[in-house]
């Protein structure tokens, strides 16, 4: 049997990408990625190459670790509140918040599909094997999810632009005092 962890750097990048899509990047994503790799090392003998390649196997483990993490998470302040409190919202931050909000509006299945496709960079076939779906069904579900995100992003971009304009209007002009 071939060792599924023969190329750990590529697997770690893929797992981190998936986890960051699901829970956000940073220390929590690093912890969940570490837990995933630890489980993969512990259970490497259970890997069956007939069921898919190692990256899909490890991402399957990551899905379980993300679920565990989300169950343990008691509360988290929304990113909007944290950044809004600073009062310094730049265009790139607004865009990131807009995307974060749009993805947060998806249901768990849709978020998982997006994270598997774009975070873990799995193909529709690999996602299908992992989620026990036909490749066609994965493609259709991803298409519908992308369409929904496009609509939400357009709506949220509008709202974010209005919010940013209001913040700028409240700021004193350079060189003046408030």
C-alpha positions in Angstrom: 0.0 0.0 0.0 1.3 3.4 -0.9 1.8 6.0 1.9 -1.0 8.7 1.6 1.3 11.2 3.4 4.2 11.0 1.0 3.8 14.7 0.0 2.7 16.4 3.2 3.4 20.0 2.1 0.8 19.8 -0.7 -1.7 18.1 1.6 -1.3 20.7 4.3 -1.8 23.5 1.8 -4.9 21.8 0.5 -6.3 21.1 4.0 -5.6 24.7 5.1 -7.3 26.1 2.1 -10.4 24.1 2.8 -10.4 24.8 6.5 -9.8 28.6 5.9 -12.8 28.6 3.6 -15.0 27.0 6.2 -13.9 28.8 9.4 -11.8 31.7 8.3 -8.0 31.9 8.1 -5.7 32.4 11.1 -4.9 30.5 14.3 -8.2 28.5 14.4 -7.6 27.3 10.8 -4.0 26.4 11.7 -5.2 24.4 14.7 -7.8 22.6 12.7 -5.3 21.9 10.0 -2.9 20.5 12.6 -5.6 18.3 14.1 -6.4 17.0 10.6 -2.8 16.1 9.8 -2.4 14.5 13.3 -5.5 12.3 12.6 -4.2 11.4 9.1 -0.9 10.3 10.6 -2.7 8.3 13.3 -5.0 6.6 10.8 -2.8 6.4 7.7 -3.1 2.6 7.7 -6.8 3.0 7.0 -6.2 4.8 3.7 -7.6 2.9 0.8 -6.2 4.1 -2.6 -9.2 2.4 -4.4 -11.5 5.0 -2.8 -9.6 8.1 -4.2 -6.4 9.9 -3.9 -4.7 11.0 -0.7 -5.8 14.6 -0.9 -9.5 13.7 -1.0 -9.0 11.3 1.9 -7.2 14.0 4.0 -9.9 16.6 3.1 -12.5 14.1 4.3 -10.7 14.0 7.7 -10.6 17.8 7.6 -14.4 18.0 7.2 -14.8 16.0 10.4 -12.3 18.2 12.2 -14.1 21.4 11.0 -17.4 19.9 12.3 -15.8 19.2 15.6 -14.3 22.7 15.8 -17.7 24.4 14.9 -19.4 22.4 17.6 -16.8 23.5 20.2 -16.9 27.1 19.2 -19.0 28.9 21.8 -19.2 32.3 20.3 -17.3 34.5 17.9 -17.8 38.2 17.3 -18.8 38.9 13.7 -16.0 40.2 11.6 -18.2 43.2 10.6 -18.5 44.4 14.2 -14.8 44.1 14.8 -13.8 46.1 11.8 -16.6 48.5 12.0 -15.5 49.4 15.6 -12.2 50.5 14.1 -14.0 52.8 11.7 -11.3 52.2 9.0 -12.8 50.2 6.2 -10.7 50.1 3.0 -12.0 48.8 -0.3 -10.2 45.5 0.0 -11.5 44.9 3.5 -15.0 45.8 2.4 -14.8 43.3 -0.5 -13.5 40.6 1.8 -16.4 41.2 4.2 -18.8 41.2 1.4 -17.6 37.8 0.2 -17.5 36.5 3.8 -21.1 37.6 4.3 -22.2 36.1 1.1 -20.6 32.7 1.9 -22.0 32.9 5.4 -25.5 33.1 3.9 -25.1 29.8 2.2 -26.3 26.7 3.9 -23.9 24.1 5.3 -23.9 22.0 2.2 -23.2 24.9 -0.1 -20.4 26.2 2.1 -18.9 22.8 2.1 -19.1 22.5 -1.7 -17.4 25.9 -2.1 -14.7 25.1 0.5 -14.0 21.7 -1.1 -13.8 23.2 -4.6 -12.0 26.4 -4.0 -10.4 25.9 -0.6 -9.2 22.4 -1.0 -9.0 22.6 -4.8 -10.7 19.3 -5.3 -12.3 18.4 -8.7 -16.0 17.7 -9.0 -15.2 14.0 -9.3 -13.2 14.0 -6.0 -16.0 16.0 -4.3 -18.5 13.5 -5.6 -16.6 10.6 -4.2 -16.2 12.4 -0.8 -19.8 13.4 -0.5 -21.2 10.3 -2.2 -22.7 12.4 -5.1 -22.5 12.0 -8.8 -20.1 14.3 -10.6 -23.0 15.9 -12.5 -24.8 16.6 -9.3 -21.7 18.3 -7.9 -21.3 20.4 -11.0 -25.0 21.5 -10.9 -24.8 22.2 -7.2 -21.6 24.3 -7.6 -23.2 26.2 -10.5 -26.3 27.0 -8.5 -24.2 28.0 -5.5 -22.0 30.3 -7.6 -25.1 31.9 -9.1 -26.6 32.5 -5.7 -23.2 34.0 -4.5 -23.2 36.3 -7.6 -26.6 37.6 -6.6 -25.8 38.0 -3.0 -22.4 39.7 -3.8 -24.2 42.2 -6.0 -26.6 43.0 -3.2 -24.0 43.1 -0.5 -21.6 45.2 -2.7 -24.3 47.8 -2.9 -24.9 47.8 0.8 -21.2 47.9 1.6 -20.7 50.8 -0.8 -23.5 52.7 1.0 -22.0 51.9 4.4 -18.5 53.0 3.3 -19.8 56.3 1.9 -21.6 57.0 5.2 -18.3 56.3 7.1 -16.3 58.6 4.8 -19.0 61.3 5.2 -18.7 61.2 9.0 -14.9 61.5 8.9 -13.5 65.1 9.3 -11.7 66.4 6.2 -7.9 66.1 6.4 -6.4 69.0 8.3 -9.6 69.8 10.2 -10.7 69.0 13.7 -13.9 67.3 14.6 
